[in-house]
Amino acid sequence: MSAGPDVVTLGESMVAFRWAGPFGLGAPVVTRLAGAESNVAIGLARLGHEVAWAGVVGQDPFGDLVLRELRAEGVDVRSARQDPDAPTGMMFVETRTADVVRVEYRRAGSAGSTLRPGDAEAALDPAPSMLHLTGITPALSDSAAAAVTRAAEVASAAGTAVSLDVNRRSRLSTSDRAREVLRSLLSHVDVLIASEDELELVADGPEDAAVSAIRAAGVGRVALKRGAAGSTLWGAEGRWDIAALPVTAVDVIGAGDAFCAGLLSGLLDGLDDPAALERANALGAVAVSTHGDWEGLPHRDDLDRLAGAAAGSAHR
């Protein structure tokens, strides 16, 4: 059996229509590729990793656009499926200021929601080094939730590291449902990534107690995104806190996905925990200081310059 890619990401990709200002008749619109898992895939591919995205898009011009853009960014889409009976999901983004963004979705009944366990099994043969999942995908439908569970099971059994970004979307599921699904996945997860307000979905209690419970469930590393305050990573070597890079934020969408790509890239490259977290912070900083979900993400030859700007690590 041939070796699989470095990373497989599994989830929904959409077409995003973005307004630079208030929505209105005649306002210019920019069409972009969107989706947390495809954002991470592009971020990793730009850093030189072999990456595949698996999911379902419609057999329509929007689905063709998604696959074409991913291929152009060096992402393998051979395990992606086009559904002739369901449309590609859509996202509408109205940017009022860098901090005030209104987002509307058209993803009910989308092709992405038809994801099923067989899609996950096909995407993981041959087994990759790492599988990246998010809490968004299981909220799309029962079959998508079953696909994510199956992916985690297959990957874990094959010795593939599993990364899970909580990345909850309140419009897609209730807190109780998200909590049920996410906690059921923990026994298969090696790297858990969450923002501060998402941690309670995967464990109870204050931060340190919640992280201890997550690690006791078998999760090797827990990364917490703190926005402008930086980030924290708990691992075998202890706890690391890394300050955020001082940048001017112009577009906050996609920052969390960039953080994930940076962290996973560092781990794939064999960096120690603080260095991997610095890379994650650097990519997150680039994402918020450039327009688009992923368009400003760096290539490998940009990393040294970005890493040189990272500072402020403290080990406890």
Secondary structure, 3 states (H helix, E strand, C coil): CCCCCCEEEECCCEEEEEECCCCCCCCCEEEEEECHHHHHHHHHHHCCCCEEEECEEECCHHHHHHHHHHHHCCCECCCCEEECCCCCCEEEEEECCCCCEEEEEECCCCHHHHCCHHHHHHHCCCCCCEEEEECCHHHCCHHHHHHHHHHHHHHHHCCCEEEEECCCCCCCCCHHHHHHHHHHHHHHCCEEEEEHHHHHHCCCCCHHHHHHHHHHCCCCEEEEECHHHCEEEEECCEEEEECCCCCCCCCCCCHHHHHHHHHHHHHHCCCCHHHHHHHHHHHHHHHHCCCCCCCCCCCHHHHHHHHHHCCCCEEC
